[in-house]
Amino acid sequence: MSAIPSELMQFVWLAFTVIIGVAQIIASVLLLKEQHLGPWLMLAGACISMLAGTTLQSISILGFPFGMLDHIAIEIFYQIGGGISSMGWLCFTVGLLLFALHRRSQRHRITELERVVESQQA
């Protein structure tokens, strides 16, 4: 059984990081037409997580093969980059949650107004 080379896996991981980050940014930009904090928070979180993830993968791809960074430096970069990327994901998720709650309250308000109009017409 042959193992997949680690360099190939790092490039695949980098590609997935970029694809998911771009999808998050596109979703955030599409929701920016709403005047609410949620999409802006989503956009900030998507940018932070994508930049941290791609930077982390780029450093690991370039640092290990050429011997520019030692093992301790790579570990420090992984810890810091992983934390920043996680904070970006958390920011995106909180923005998505705020946007969903805002839409839910709008829908509830519209339903109440429709009931009031129905009761006045009857």
N, C-alpha and C positions, 0 to 999 in steps of 0.2 A: 504494500500500500504506500503510495507516494504522498508525501506531505506537500501542502501548498507553501511556496516560499513566503517568508514573512514580508518581504518587500512588496510582493503582489497583494497580499492582504492589506498592507498599509495604504496602497494606492486605491484599492477597492473601498476601504473605510473612508478615505479622503473623498472619493467620488460620492459615496452615500451621504457624507456630511454636507457636501455642497448641494446635492440634489434636495435633501430634506430642508436645508436652510433656504434655498431659493423658493421651494414650495411654501414655506412659512412666510417668507417676505411677500410673495404674490398674494397669499390669502390676506395678509395684513393690509396690503395696499388696496386690495379690492374692498375691504371693509372701511377704509379711511373716509369714504363718502359720508359715513355716519358721523355726526358730531358728538363723539363720545371719547372718553379716555381709553377704553379698552383696546381699540385697534392701534392706537399710538403705543400703548404698552406692549402689545403683541409685536409690533414692528421693532421696537427697541430690543425686546428679548430675542427675536429671531436674528437680528444683526449681531448681538453680543454672542449668542450661542454659536452662530456660524463662524464668526471671526475667531473665537477662541478655539473651536474645534479644528478649523482648517490650519490655524497657526500651530496648534499642538501636533497635528499630523505632519505638517511640513517640517517642523523641527525634528520630529522623530525620524522622518524619511531622510532628511539631509544630515542629521547629526550622527546617527549610528554608522552608516556605511563609510563615511569619510573620517570618522574618528575625531570629529571636532568637539564633541561633548563626551564627558565621561558618564558613567552610570549614575552617579549621584545627581549630576545636573539634569539628566533626563528624568529622573524620578521627581525632582523638584518641579520641572516644567509640567510633568503629568499631573502632579497634585494641584498646582496653581491653575493650569489650563482646564483641568476637569472641574474644579470648583467654579471658575468663571463661566464655563459652559453650562454647568448645572444651574447657576443663578440666572443665566439667560433663558434656559428652558422654563424655570420657575416663573420668571417675568412674563414669558409668552403665555403660559398656562393661566396665570392670574388675569392677564388681559383678556384672554378668551372667556374666562369665567365671568369677568365683569361685563363683557359685551353680551354674553348669553343672558345674564340676569337683567341687564338693561332692556333687551328685546322682550324678555318674558314680562317685565313690568309694563312695557308699552302695549303688549298684546292684552294683558289683563285690563289696562285702562281703557283700551278700545272696546273690549267686551262690555265693560261696565257702562260706557257711554252709549253703546248700542241698546243695552237694556233700558236705559233711561229714556232714550228716544222712542223705543217700542211702547213703554208704559205711558208716555205722554200722548202717543198717537191712538192708544186704545181708549 
